[in-house]
Amino acid sequence: MLKRGASSLLRVHEILEGTDEDFLVFTQTICPYCTRAFRTLDSKGLTYSEVNLDNFEGLRKEVVMETGHRTVPVVFDMRGDAPVFVGGSDNLLEYL
């Protein structure tokens, strides 16, 4: 666990640690690529949690800083011991 002074990415790490689903997907409102990612996960019978970046001030910047990924969705595989950054919807298709 990171201390608040150690990183501005505390919220990202707390969210990553707090999900029990197969995947965690950071989204924004009205995002066709996010819908595509959800359909892909649904078709594989995988569960996911959605975090809409529009509802959390500053979180998008933190996610970009953590991943380097500037578009949504931002997908993490939560099934292993540690979260695995997958990427966006195209990356998810390749990953699965």
Residue pairs with C-beta under 8 A, 6 or more apart in sequence:
1 13
1 17
2 9
2 10
2 13
3 10
4 10
7 13
8 62
8 65
9 62
9 65
9 66
11 56
11 59
11 62
12 59
12 62
12 63
12 66
15 24
15 51
16 24
16 76
16 78
16 83
19 49
19 78
20 78
21 47
21 48
21 49
21 78
22 41
22 46
22 47
22 48
22 77
22 78
22 79
23 41
23 46
23 47
23 48
23 49
23 75
23 76
23 77
23 78
23 79
23 86
24 48
24 49
24 51
24 75
24 76
24 78
24 83
25 34
25 37
25 38
25 41
25 48
25 49
25 50
25 51
25 73
25 74
25 75
25 76
26 51
26 53
26 59
26 60
26 63
26 72
26 73
26 74
26 75
27 34
27 50
27 51
27 52
27 53
27 72
27 73
28 34
28 52
28 53
28 54
28 60
28 72
29 52
29 54
31 72
31 73
33 71
33 72
33 73
33 88
33 89
34 50
34 72
34 73
34 89
36 89
37 73
37 75
37 88
37 89
37 92
38 48
38 50
40 89
40 92
40 93
40 96
41 47
41 48
41 92
44 96
46 96
51 59
53 59
53 60
53 63
53 72
63 69
63 74
64 70
67 74
67 85
69 85
69 87
69 88
71 88
72 88
73 88
73 89
73 92
74 85
74 87
74 88
75 85
75 86
75 87
75 88
75 89
75 91
75 92
76 83
76 84
76 85
76 86
77 83
77 84
77 86
77 95
86 92
86 95
87 95
